[in-house]
Amino acid sequence: MTVDASAPGFSTTNEALRLRSWQLGPGQPTMVTDLFKAEFFNLIVDDRADVHISSKDGRFYLGWFPLGRPGTDAEGWRLAVTGTAQVPGYGVSFDTDTPAEIVAATVQRVLATSRPL
């Protein structure tokens, strides 16, 4: 994409404006769940077939809700990391149609930041 900085406003090329194909659809959730080893994480499948994964220390949680998390508007994935007394934790949500590859990339990055104390 080229931008003409001498003219006011935004300019682009016809090539940059062409339609693109984007990955859509939920994909295979096993791309996410297969990232976890039983040695370090607990896995529970509840009576709704929702999947809950937590770290052995309980500070990491990932939930997969194929039909949407109860009480939410189509939340399909919920990732949460509990904070400490000094630093707050965080949470990330994805809807039921978010591609599993996107969720897997996020989870991989979060797991990469983990280290034993």
N, C-alpha and C positions, 0 to 999 in steps of 0.2 A: 504494500500500500504506500502510495506517495502522498505527502501532504505539502501543499503550497503555503509556506509560512508567510509569504509576502502579502497574500490576500486575506482580508478578514473572513471569518467563518471557517467552516470545515469543508475540506474537499477530499475526494478519493478517486479511485479508478473504477472502471466498469468491472474489471476482474475481481476487485475486492468486494463488490456488491453482489456477486453471483450467489445463488442459493447454495447451501452446504447441507450435507447429510450429517446428522447428529445421532449419537447413540441414545436410544430410547428404550423404555420397558425395564422391568425389574431384573431381568437376567436370572442367573443361578445363585441363590443365597449361599450355597456351599463354597463359593469363592471367598466369602467372608468367614463363615464358621470353620472352614478348614485351616484358618490361620492360627488356631488355638490348640495348645497341647494340654492333655489332661493332667500332666505333671504340674502345670502352673495355673490352670483355670478349672472352674466348676461349670458344668453344663446341665441345665434343667430344661426339659420340655414339659410344659404344663398341659392341663386338660383342654385348652383351646388350641393346642399345637403351636403356641408361642414359644420361642426359644430364648432362654436367659443364660448369659455367660458372665461369670464374674471371676476376678482374680482371687487367688487363695487368701490374700490379705483383705479382700472386700473393697478395695479402693477403686477398682475398675469394674464397670458394668456395661454390657452390650445386650440390648434386647431386640429381637426380630419379631415383628407382629405382622404376619402375612395378610391378615384381614383388617389391619389397622389397630393401633393401641387403643384400648377402651378409654373413653373420655376425651379423645383427641380427634382432630380433623384429618384422618388418614395418615397418621404418623406410623411409618413402617419400621423404622430403625431408631433406636435411642441409645446413644453412647454417653456415658458419664464417668468422670474421674473426680473422686472426692478430694477436696483440698486438705490443707493442714491448718494449724492454728495461725500460721503466718501468711499463708497464700490461699486464696479461694480456689475451689475446684471449678469445673466447667462441664457443660453438656452440649451435645450436638444431636440434632434430629434430622432425619430424612423421611420423605413421604414414601408410601408403598410403591410408587412407580420409579423411584430413583434407581438407576442401574447398579447392580451389585458391585460392579467394577469400581464405581465411584466410592461406595461405602468401604470396599476392601482397601482402596488406596488410603483413605482417611484412617482406617483402623491400623493399617501397617505403619503409618506415620506416628500415630499415638503410641503404639507398641514399641517403636524404635526409640522413643524418648524415655522409656522405662528403664530403671536400673535398680539393682538390689541395694539396700541401705546397709 
